[in-house]
Each structure stands twice: as structure tokens, then as C-alpha cells.
Amino acid sequence: MGLPLHTPPEVADKWRSTVVLKRDVFSTVERGRFSDQDGEVDAVLRRIDTSPWWAVPLARHFLYREARALAAAGILKVAPALLFAGRHVLVRRFIDGVPLHIARPIGDHLFFRSARRALRKLHRAGICHNDLAKEQNWLRAPDGRAYLTDFQLSIRFLRRGKFFRLAAYEDLRHLLKHKRSYLPDALTASERNVLARKSWLTRIWMATGKKVYLAITRGLFRFVDREGGGVRLVSDAPIIVAMLKSIPLVRDVAVVAFPDRRAGTGLYAFVEADPTLRERNVRDFLVGAVGKVKAPERIQVVDALPRRSTGEVRNEILQLVAMNQLDLVDPLITSPGERSIVERIVAGRRNLRDRFTF
């Protein structure tokens, strides 16, 4: 799952890839640089020429949906601007933002006001996203504003009919579910009413279509996208954690996913342990226990992990360290003690080559 061997012919003279962010049967997503009339800019490319032949018709449909939505949503500045759309390739402007599950905007009124405005603009343009239950499809920019991404399932309606209103309602309900998680005290009475009432279409989907969808995506295609980490974070990470915790010198373990040049999705294990434990010994132990393919790409032994007052490990900080988004770590730190812990982890980080965002 490393970088593709060739640049897509449609953008042969314009695209320079740096890393694969994600790959599934419907597309490959890469981060890189794109040359347009304004010069070379940071961009994200989605390509379907790497998809198996039997998935191409649906992949092309998803690509068309995303291009059509971004052509309008990008102008509104609530989503990435569309830079290029071809038969097998789509290129969008890069947004310097952090997915919601990493940003964790607890008590962040600004973000949710911005998110509500973004959704309102999107709906006024006749676009419904249809996949906002996923936290990774909401981005928080460094200035606190909200942006939307991944429009493969979106619909651009020609008129605001019954189905538009249903889809717009569900977009709003999913936003309010996130608000309930991070800013529950700010929910209004009308917002609570929306949360309490699923549309009839959603109720039917939950009872019928969703079961078929999960059977196909998780069973046939093996799609698992917990917090954007994919199959490895769900299937391999728990085994790695259990094996590492069996080492006497290890006190705790946190495993996060990050885009990797060679593996596509890499795993980074932060091991809280006695300083006498050597990382080489940890890796040899894991390779022997789970095999080289499943072992994490990065292992870092640390003296302490950042934690909340409840004792829960702050995986969002470790995720940013793993992705080298160090400029986004500082706003999340809550105390001098936590800052000291994080600074030591950052100083010894093992992923020094790449800096990734979504």
C-alpha cells in the first residue's frame, strides 16, 4: 500500500505526490502539490485508476458526486476548493485542519457556531453531505473554524423538495450529535428536539439497509473506519496493546494510526515503561509475537503518557505527534505538567520524515 508507481495521466504535468493518505477499493487518496494558475499549491488527490475493475463504476459515481459538490461548496469556503476534475482523478485544495475526533473541541462555542454556519451555507447551495456522522469528515482549522470534507456520498439537489429536506435534517442531526458530545450545555430546546427525532427515512435505513451495508462493507470489503484508522487500528492495535502490556516493565500502551509512505496506514505505539526497556527489544518481541506485517511501524518508549484528570490517555495529542502536526498540539495542552510530558515525547518522536494533515 505504498505510493502508486505512476502519476495519473490526466494530471501528469501538474501533480507531485508525497504520501498516500488512504486506500480502499473505491479510491486512493494522496497528499501532494498541484500546479495551477496560481502556482504550486498544497493539495489532495483522489484517484480511481487503482481500483479493481468491478469497483470502477461505483467509484466513478462517487468521484462525480464529490466533484459536483466541491465545485459549489469550495466557493463557499466551507469545504476544499476543487482544483481539477477528470474521469479518473479529482484534485482539491488542501485544508490545514484537524479531524473532529482528534481536535476534540470540548466547550468550543466558536467551532460549533462555525459548523452550523457552514452547514447552513451548504444547504442554501442545495448540497447535502450525507456522511456527517463520521467525525473525520469535520475539520477544525487552527483559527477554530469548521470545514467539511469527503463529499463522495453528497447530493447536489436541483430543488429543495421533500428528499432535500430529509437529507438536510439528517445533516443537522448528525452535527448536533457531535455538539452533544463536546458542548452539551449549549444545546437549545429545539436542538434537543431534533436529536430526539430521527427522520422516517433514517429509521427505515437503520432497520434494513444499514444491516446490508455493514455486511457488505465490513464483511466483503473489510471497511472499518474507526476514527479514520481503518482495519489495522481495529484489528491489529488491540492485539499489539495486549502483547506489549504483557511485558513486565510496561505500565501502559497507546496505539494510534497515521498515514505512512510504505504501508498506507501505519501504526505508532507509545509505550509507557521503565527507561531501561529498549525499543529494539520491544520491536523484536512484537515481530516474534504478531509478525512483521502487523507490528507497528513506529515504537516509542516514554516515561509517561499525557492523561486527563480521569486518568484516560489523551490519544488526540499522541495522534498529532504521530502525524507530526506539532503546531496543533500546543492549544490542547492544559497544564505545565502535561506540557513537560508532551515536550519529552515530541523530543523523542520517531516519525521525523513526514508532516501529514487531512
Contacts in CASP RR format, 6 or more apart in sequence:
PFRMAT RR
TARGET T0000
AUTHOR 0000-0000-0000
METHOD contacts of the structure
MODEL  1
MGLPLHTPPEVADKWRSTVVLKRDVFSTVERGRFSDQDGEVDAVLRRIDT
SPWWAVPLARHFLYREARALAAAGILKVAPALLFAGRHVLVRRFIDGVPL
HIARPIGDHLFFRSARRALRKLHRAGICHNDLAKEQNWLRAPDGRAYLTD
FQLSIRFLRRGKFFRLAAYEDLRHLLKHKRSYLPDALTASERNVLARKSW
LTRIWMATGKKVYLAITRGLFRFVDREGGGVRLVSDAPIIVAMLKSIPLV
RDVAVVAFPDRRAGTGLYAFVEADPTLRERNVRDFLVGAVGKVKAPERIQ
VVDALPRRSTGEVRNEILQLVAMNQLDLVDPLITSPGERSIVERIVAGRR
NLRDRFTF
1 20 0 8 1.000
1 23 0 8 1.000
1 262 0 8 1.000
1 263 0 8 1.000
1 264 0 8 1.000
1 265 0 8 1.000
2 20 0 8 1.000
2 260 0 8 1.000
2 261 0 8 1.000
2 262 0 8 1.000
2 263 0 8 1.000
2 264 0 8 1.000
3 17 0 8 1.000
3 19 0 8 1.000
3 20 0 8 1.000
3 30 0 8 1.000
3 261 0 8 1.000
4 17 0 8 1.000
4 20 0 8 1.000
4 28 0 8 1.000
4 30 0 8 1.000
4 47 0 8 1.000
4 50 0 8 1.000
7 15 0 8 1.000
7 16 0 8 1.000
7 17 0 8 1.000
8 15 0 8 1.000
8 45 0 8 1.000
8 47 0 8 1.000
8 49 0 8 1.000
8 88 0 8 1.000
8 89 0 8 1.000
10 84 0 8 1.000
10 86 0 8 1.000
10 87 0 8 1.000
10 88 0 8 1.000
10 89 0 8 1.000
11 34 0 8 1.000
11 45 0 8 1.000
11 84 0 8 1.000
11 89 0 8 1.000
11 91 0 8 1.000
13 35 0 8 1.000
14 34 0 8 1.000
14 35 0 8 1.000
14 36 0 8 1.000
14 84 0 8 1.000
14 91 0 8 1.000
15 32 0 8 1.000
15 33 0 8 1.000
15 34 0 8 1.000
15 35 0 8 1.000
15 43 0 8 1.000
15 45 0 8 1.000
15 91 0 8 1.000
16 32 0 8 1.000
16 33 0 8 1.000
16 34 0 8 1.000
16 40 0 8 1.000
17 30 0 8 1.000
17 31 0 8 1.000
17 32 0 8 1.000
17 45 0 8 1.000
18 30 0 8 1.000
18 31 0 8 1.000
18 32 0 8 1.000
18 33 0 8 1.000
18 354 0 8 1.000
19 30 0 8 1.000
19 31 0 8 1.000
19 32 0 8 1.000
19 259 0 8 1.000
19 260 0 8 1.000
19 261 0 8 1.000
19 354 0 8 1.000
19 356 0 8 1.000
20 28 0 8 1.000
20 29 0 8 1.000
20 30 0 8 1.000
20 259 0 8 1.000
20 260 0 8 1.000
20 261 0 8 1.000
20 264 0 8 1.000
21 29 0 8 1.000
21 30 0 8 1.000
21 31 0 8 1.000
21 44 0 8 1.000
21 259 0 8 1.000
21 264 0 8 1.000
21 356 0 8 1.000
21 358 0 8 1.000
22 28 0 8 1.000
22 29 0 8 1.000
22 259 0 8 1.000
22 264 0 8 1.000
22 265 0 8 1.000
23 29 0 8 1.000
23 50 0 8 1.000
23 264 0 8 1.000
24 221 0 8 1.000
24 223 0 8 1.000
25 51 0 8 1.000
25 52 0 8 1.000
25 55 0 8 1.000
25 59 0 8 1.000
25 221 0 8 1.000
26 48 0 8 1.000
26 51 0 8 1.000
26 55 0 8 1.000
26 58 0 8 1.000
26 59 0 8 1.000
26 62 0 8 1.000
26 152 0 8 1.000
27 46 0 8 1.000
27 47 0 8 1.000
27 48 0 8 1.000
27 50 0 8 1.000
27 51 0 8 1.000
27 59 0 8 1.000
27 62 0 8 1.000
27 63 0 8 1.000
27 152 0 8 1.000
28 46 0 8 1.000
28 47 0 8 1.000
28 48 0 8 1.000
28 50 0 8 1.000
28 51 0 8 1.000
29 44 0 8 1.000
29 45 0 8 1.000
29 46 0 8 1.000
30 44 0 8 1.000
30 45 0 8 1.000
30 47 0 8 1.000
31 42 0 8 1.000
31 43 0 8 1.000
31 44 0 8 1.000
31 45 0 8 1.000
31 94 0 8 1.000
31 259 0 8 1.000
31 356 0 8 1.000
31 357 0 8 1.000
32 42 0 8 1.000
32 43 0 8 1.000
32 44 0 8 1.000
32 45 0 8 1.000
32 94 0 8 1.000
33 40 0 8 1.000
33 41 0 8 1.000
33 42 0 8 1.000
33 43 0 8 1.000
34 40 0 8 1.000
34 41 0 8 1.000
34 43 0 8 1.000
34 45 0 8 1.000
34 83 0 8 1.000
34 84 0 8 1.000
34 91 0 8 1.000
35 41 0 8 1.000
36 83 0 8 1.000
36 84 0 8 1.000
41 83 0 8 1.000
41 93 0 8 1.000
41 94 0 8 1.000
42 93 0 8 1.000
42 94 0 8 1.000
43 83 0 8 1.000
43 91 0 8 1.000
43 92 0 8 1.000
43 93 0 8 1.000
43 94 0 8 1.000
44 80 0 8 1.000
44 91 0 8 1.000
44 92 0 8 1.000
44 93 0 8 1.000
44 94 0 8 1.000
44 358 0 8 1.000
45 89 0 8 1.000
45 90 0 8 1.000
45 91 0 8 1.000
46 63 0 8 1.000
46 66 0 8 1.000
46 89 0 8 1.000
46 90 0 8 1.000
46 91 0 8 1.000
46 92 0 8 1.000
47 88 0 8 1.000
47 89 0 8 1.000
47 90 0 8 1.000
48 56 0 8 1.000
48 59 0 8 1.000
48 60 0 8 1.000
48 63 0 8 1.000
48 88 0 8 1.000
48 89 0 8 1.000
49 88 0 8 1.000
49 89 0 8 1.000
51 59 0 8 1.000
60 87 0 8 1.000
60 88 0 8 1.000
62 152 0 8 1.000
62 153 0 8 1.000
63 85 0 8 1.000
63 86 0 8 1.000
63 88 0 8 1.000
63 90 0 8 1.000
63 152 0 8 1.000
65 151 0 8 1.000
65 152 0 8 1.000
65 153 0 8 1.000
65 154 0 8 1.000
65 155 0 8 1.000
65 156 0 8 1.000
66 90 0 8 1.000
66 150 0 8 1.000
66 151 0 8 1.000
66 152 0 8 1.000
66 154 0 8 1.000
67 82 0 8 1.000
67 85 0 8 1.000
67 86 0 8 1.000
67 90 0 8 1.000
68 154 0 8 1.000
68 156 0 8 1.000
69 79 0 8 1.000
69 127 0 8 1.000
69 129 0 8 1.000
69 151 0 8 1.000
69 154 0 8 1.000
69 155 0 8 1.000
69 156 0 8 1.000
70 79 0 8 1.000
70 80 0 8 1.000
70 81 0 8 1.000
70 82 0 8 1.000
70 90 0 8 1.000
70 92 0 8 1.000
70 151 0 8 1.000
71 82 0 8 1.000
71 85 0 8 1.000
72 125 0 8 1.000
72 126 0 8 1.000
72 127 0 8 1.000
72 156 0 8 1.000
73 79 0 8 1.000
73 122 0 8 1.000
73 125 0 8 1.000
73 127 0 8 1.000
73 148 0 8 1.000
73 151 0 8 1.000
74 80 0 8 1.000
74 81 0 8 1.000
74 82 0 8 1.000
74 93 0 8 1.000
75 81 0 8 1.000
76 118 0 8 1.000
76 121 0 8 1.000
76 122 0 8 1.000
76 125 0 8 1.000
78 117 0 8 1.000
78 118 0 8 1.000
78 119 0 8 1.000
78 121 0 8 1.000
78 122 0 8 1.000
78 146 0 8 1.000
78 147 0 8 1.000
78 148 0 8 1.000
79 118 0 8 1.000
79 122 0 8 1.000
79 147 0 8 1.000
79 148 0 8 1.000
79 149 0 8 1.000
79 151 0 8 1.000
80 92 0 8 1.000
80 93 0 8 1.000
80 94 0 8 1.000
80 95 0 8 1.000
80 147 0 8 1.000
80 149 0 8 1.000
81 92 0 8 1.000
81 93 0 8 1.000
82 90 0 8 1.000
82 91 0 8 1.000
82 92 0 8 1.000
82 93 0 8 1.000
83 91 0 8 1.000
83 92 0 8 1.000
83 93 0 8 1.000
84 90 0 8 1.000
84 91 0 8 1.000
85 91 0 8 1.000
94 357 0 8 1.000
95 139 0 8 1.000
95 141 0 8 1.000
95 147 0 8 1.000
95 149 0 8 1.000
95 357 0 8 1.000
95 358 0 8 1.000
96 141 0 8 1.000
96 142 0 8 1.000
96 357 0 8 1.000
97 103 0 8 1.000
97 139 0 8 1.000
97 140 0 8 1.000
97 141 0 8 1.000
97 142 0 8 1.000
97 147 0 8 1.000
97 328 0 8 1.000
97 357 0 8 1.000
97 358 0 8 1.000
98 139 0 8 1.000
98 140 0 8 1.000
98 320 0 8 1.000
98 325 0 8 1.000
98 328 0 8 1.000
98 357 0 8 1.000
98 358 0 8 1.000
99 135 0 8 1.000
99 136 0 8 1.000
99 137 0 8 1.000
99 138 0 8 1.000
99 139 0 8 1.000
99 140 0 8 1.000
99 227 0 8 1.000
99 228 0 8 1.000
99 358 0 8 1.000
100 135 0 8 1.000
100 136 0 8 1.000
100 138 0 8 1.000
100 139 0 8 1.000
100 140 0 8 1.000
100 178 0 8 1.000
101 135 0 8 1.000
101 136 0 8 1.000
101 227 0 8 1.000
101 228 0 8 1.000
101 316 0 8 1.000
102 316 0 8 1.000
102 319 0 8 1.000
102 320 0 8 1.000
103 111 0 8 1.000
103 139 0 8 1.000
103 140 0 8 1.000
103 316 0 8 1.000
103 328 0 8 1.000
104 182 0 8 1.000
104 316 0 8 1.000
104 332 0 8 1.000
105 111 0 8 1.000
105 112 0 8 1.000
105 140 0 8 1.000
105 144 0 8 1.000
105 182 0 8 1.000
105 183 0 8 1.000
106 182 0 8 1.000
106 183 0 8 1.000
107 182 0 8 1.000
107 183 0 8 1.000
107 186 0 8 1.000
108 140 0 8 1.000
108 144 0 8 1.000
108 182 0 8 1.000
108 183 0 8 1.000
109 183 0 8 1.000
109 186 0 8 1.000
110 144 0 8 1.000
110 145 0 8 1.000
111 140 0 8 1.000
111 144 0 8 1.000
111 145 0 8 1.000
111 146 0 8 1.000
112 146 0 8 1.000
112 175 0 8 1.000
112 178 0 8 1.000
112 179 0 8 1.000
112 182 0 8 1.000
112 183 0 8 1.000
112 186 0 8 1.000
114 144 0 8 1.000
114 145 0 8 1.000
114 146 0 8 1.000
115 138 0 8 1.000
115 146 0 8 1.000
115 175 0 8 1.000
115 178 0 8 1.000
115 179 0 8 1.000
116 175 0 8 1.000
118 146 0 8 1.000
118 147 0 8 1.000
118 148 0 8 1.000
119 129 0 8 1.000
119 148 0 8 1.000
119 171 0 8 1.000
119 172 0 8 1.000
119 175 0 8 1.000
122 128 0 8 1.000
122 129 0 8 1.000
122 148 0 8 1.000
122 171 0 8 1.000
123 168 0 8 1.000
123 171 0 8 1.000
125 156 0 8 1.000
126 156 0 8 1.000
126 157 0 8 1.000
126 160 0 8 1.000
126 164 0 8 1.000
127 151 0 8 1.000
127 154 0 8 1.000
127 155 0 8 1.000
127 156 0 8 1.000
127 157 0 8 1.000
128 154 0 8 1.000
128 155 0 8 1.000
128 157 0 8 1.000
128 164 0 8 1.000
128 167 0 8 1.000
128 168 0 8 1.000
128 170 0 8 1.000
128 171 0 8 1.000
129 137 0 8 1.000
129 148 0 8 1.000
129 151 0 8 1.000
129 153 0 8 1.000
129 154 0 8 1.000
129 171 0 8 1.000
130 153 0 8 1.000
130 154 0 8 1.000
130 155 0 8 1.000
130 167 0 8 1.000
130 170 0 8 1.000
130 171 0 8 1.000
131 137 0 8 1.000
131 150 0 8 1.000
131 152 0 8 1.000
131 153 0 8 1.000
131 154 0 8 1.000
132 138 0 8 1.000
132 148 0 8 1.000
132 171 0 8 1.000
132 174 0 8 1.000
132 175 0 8 1.000
133 174 0 8 1.000
133 177 0 8 1.000
134 150 0 8 1.000
134 225 0 8 1.000
134 228 0 8 1.000
135 178 0 8 1.000
135 227 0 8 1.000
136 150 0 8 1.000
136 225 0 8 1.000
136 227 0 8 1.000
136 228 0 8 1.000
136 358 0 8 1.000
137 148 0 8 1.000
137 149 0 8 1.000
137 150 0 8 1.000
138 146 0 8 1.000
138 147 0 8 1.000
138 148 0 8 1.000
138 149 0 8 1.000
138 175 0 8 1.000
138 178 0 8 1.000
139 146 0 8 1.000
139 147 0 8 1.000
139 148 0 8 1.000
139 149 0 8 1.000
139 358 0 8 1.000
140 146 0 8 1.000
140 147 0 8 1.000
141 147 0 8 1.000
142 327 0 8 1.000
142 328 0 8 1.000
149 358 0 8 1.000
155 164 0 8 1.000
155 167 0 8 1.000
157 163 0 8 1.000
157 164 0 8 1.000
157 167 0 8 1.000
166 199 0 8 1.000
166 201 0 8 1.000
169 194 0 8 1.000
169 199 0 8 1.000
170 198 0 8 1.000
170 199 0 8 1.000
170 201 0 8 1.000
170 202 0 8 1.000
172 194 0 8 1.000
173 194 0 8 1.000
173 195 0 8 1.000
173 198 0 8 1.000
173 199 0 8 1.000
176 187 0 8 1.000
176 191 0 8 1.000
176 194 0 8 1.000
176 195 0 8 1.000
177 195 0 8 1.000
179 186 0 8 1.000
179 187 0 8 1.000
179 191 0 8 1.000
180 187 0 8 1.000
180 195 0 8 1.000
187 195 0 8 1.000
198 206 0 8 1.000
217 223 0 8 1.000
218 224 0 8 1.000
222 231 0 8 1.000
223 230 0 8 1.000
223 231 0 8 1.000
224 230 0 8 1.000
224 231 0 8 1.000
224 233 0 8 1.000
224 234 0 8 1.000
224 235 0 8 1.000
226 233 0 8 1.000
226 234 0 8 1.000
227 233 0 8 1.000
227 257 0 8 1.000
228 257 0 8 1.000
229 257 0 8 1.000
229 265 0 8 1.000
230 257 0 8 1.000
230 265 0 8 1.000
232 257 0 8 1.000
232 265 0 8 1.000
232 266 0 8 1.000
232 267 0 8 1.000
232 294 0 8 1.000
233 255 0 8 1.000
233 256 0 8 1.000
233 257 0 8 1.000
233 265 0 8 1.000
233 267 0 8 1.000
236 267 0 8 1.000
236 290 0 8 1.000
236 294 0 8 1.000
237 255 0 8 1.000
237 257 0 8 1.000
237 267 0 8 1.000
239 290 0 8 1.000
239 294 0 8 1.000
240 253 0 8 1.000
240 255 0 8 1.000
240 267 0 8 1.000
240 269 0 8 1.000
240 286 0 8 1.000
240 290 0 8 1.000
240 294 0 8 1.000
240 295 0 8 1.000
240 296 0 8 1.000
241 253 0 8 1.000
241 255 0 8 1.000
243 285 0 8 1.000
243 286 0 8 1.000
243 289 0 8 1.000
243 290 0 8 1.000
244 250 0 8 1.000
244 253 0 8 1.000
244 269 0 8 1.000
244 271 0 8 1.000
244 282 0 8 1.000
244 286 0 8 1.000
245 252 0 8 1.000
245 253 0 8 1.000
247 273 0 8 1.000
247 277 0 8 1.000
247 282 0 8 1.000
247 285 0 8 1.000
249 273 0 8 1.000
249 274 0 8 1.000
249 276 0 8 1.000
249 277 0 8 1.000
250 271 0 8 1.000
250 272 0 8 1.000
250 273 0 8 1.000
250 277 0 8 1.000
251 272 0 8 1.000
251 273 0 8 1.000
251 274 0 8 1.000
252 272 0 8 1.000
252 305 0 8 1.000
252 313 0 8 1.000
253 269 0 8 1.000
253 270 0 8 1.000
253 271 0 8 1.000
253 272 0 8 1.000
254 269 0 8 1.000
254 270 0 8 1.000
254 272 0 8 1.000
254 305 0 8 1.000
254 313 0 8 1.000
254 315 0 8 1.000
254 318 0 8 1.000
255 267 0 8 1.000
255 268 0 8 1.000
255 269 0 8 1.000
255 270 0 8 1.000
255 296 0 8 1.000
256 267 0 8 1.000
256 268 0 8 1.000
256 270 0 8 1.000
256 315 0 8 1.000
256 318 0 8 1.000
256 319 0 8 1.000
256 322 0 8 1.000
257 265 0 8 1.000
257 266 0 8 1.000
257 267 0 8 1.000
257 268 0 8 1.000
257 319 0 8 1.000
257 322 0 8 1.000
258 265 0 8 1.000
258 266 0 8 1.000
258 267 0 8 1.000
258 268 0 8 1.000
258 298 0 8 1.000
258 319 0 8 1.000
258 322 0 8 1.000
258 323 0 8 1.000
258 351 0 8 1.000
258 356 0 8 1.000
259 265 0 8 1.000
259 266 0 8 1.000
259 323 0 8 1.000
259 354 0 8 1.000
259 356 0 8 1.000
260 266 0 8 1.000
260 297 0 8 1.000
261 353 0 8 1.000
261 354 0 8 1.000
262 297 0 8 1.000
263 297 0 8 1.000
266 296 0 8 1.000
266 297 0 8 1.000
266 298 0 8 1.000
267 296 0 8 1.000
267 297 0 8 1.000
267 298 0 8 1.000
268 296 0 8 1.000
268 297 0 8 1.000
268 298 0 8 1.000
268 299 0 8 1.000
268 300 0 8 1.000
268 318 0 8 1.000
268 322 0 8 1.000
268 350 0 8 1.000
268 351 0 8 1.000
269 282 0 8 1.000
269 296 0 8 1.000
269 298 0 8 1.000
269 299 0 8 1.000
269 300 0 8 1.000
270 300 0 8 1.000
270 302 0 8 1.000
270 305 0 8 1.000
270 318 0 8 1.000
270 345 0 8 1.000
271 277 0 8 1.000
271 279 0 8 1.000
271 282 0 8 1.000
271 299 0 8 1.000
271 300 0 8 1.000
271 301 0 8 1.000
271 302 0 8 1.000
272 302 0 8 1.000
272 303 0 8 1.000
272 304 0 8 1.000
272 305 0 8 1.000
273 301 0 8 1.000
273 302 0 8 1.000
275 301 0 8 1.000
275 303 0 8 1.000
277 301 0 8 1.000
278 301 0 8 1.000
279 299 0 8 1.000
279 300 0 8 1.000
279 301 0 8 1.000
282 299 0 8 1.000
282 301 0 8 1.000
283 295 0 8 1.000
283 299 0 8 1.000
286 295 0 8 1.000
286 296 0 8 1.000
286 299 0 8 1.000
287 295 0 8 1.000
298 322 0 8 1.000
298 350 0 8 1.000
298 351 0 8 1.000
299 350 0 8 1.000
300 345 0 8 1.000
300 348 0 8 1.000
300 349 0 8 1.000
300 350 0 8 1.000
302 341 0 8 1.000
302 344 0 8 1.000
302 345 0 8 1.000
303 344 0 8 1.000
304 341 0 8 1.000
304 344 0 8 1.000
305 313 0 8 1.000
305 314 0 8 1.000
305 318 0 8 1.000
305 341 0 8 1.000
306 313 0 8 1.000
306 314 0 8 1.000
306 317 0 8 1.000
306 318 0 8 1.000
306 338 0 8 1.000
306 341 0 8 1.000
306 342 0 8 1.000
306 345 0 8 1.000
307 313 0 8 1.000
307 314 0 8 1.000
307 338 0 8 1.000
308 314 0 8 1.000
314 332 0 8 1.000
314 338 0 8 1.000
316 332 0 8 1.000
317 329 0 8 1.000
317 332 0 8 1.000
317 333 0 8 1.000
317 342 0 8 1.000
318 345 0 8 1.000
320 326 0 8 1.000
320 328 0 8 1.000
320 329 0 8 1.000
320 332 0 8 1.000
321 329 0 8 1.000
321 342 0 8 1.000
321 345 0 8 1.000
321 346 0 8 1.000
321 349 0 8 1.000
321 351 0 8 1.000
322 349 0 8 1.000
322 351 0 8 1.000
323 351 0 8 1.000
323 355 0 8 1.000
323 356 0 8 1.000
323 357 0 8 1.000
324 349 0 8 1.000
324 351 0 8 1.000
324 352 0 8 1.000
324 354 0 8 1.000
324 355 0 8 1.000
324 356 0 8 1.000
325 355 0 8 1.000
325 356 0 8 1.000
325 357 0 8 1.000
326 346 0 8 1.000
329 342 0 8 1.000
329 346 0 8 1.000
333 339 0 8 1.000
333 342 0 8 1.000
END
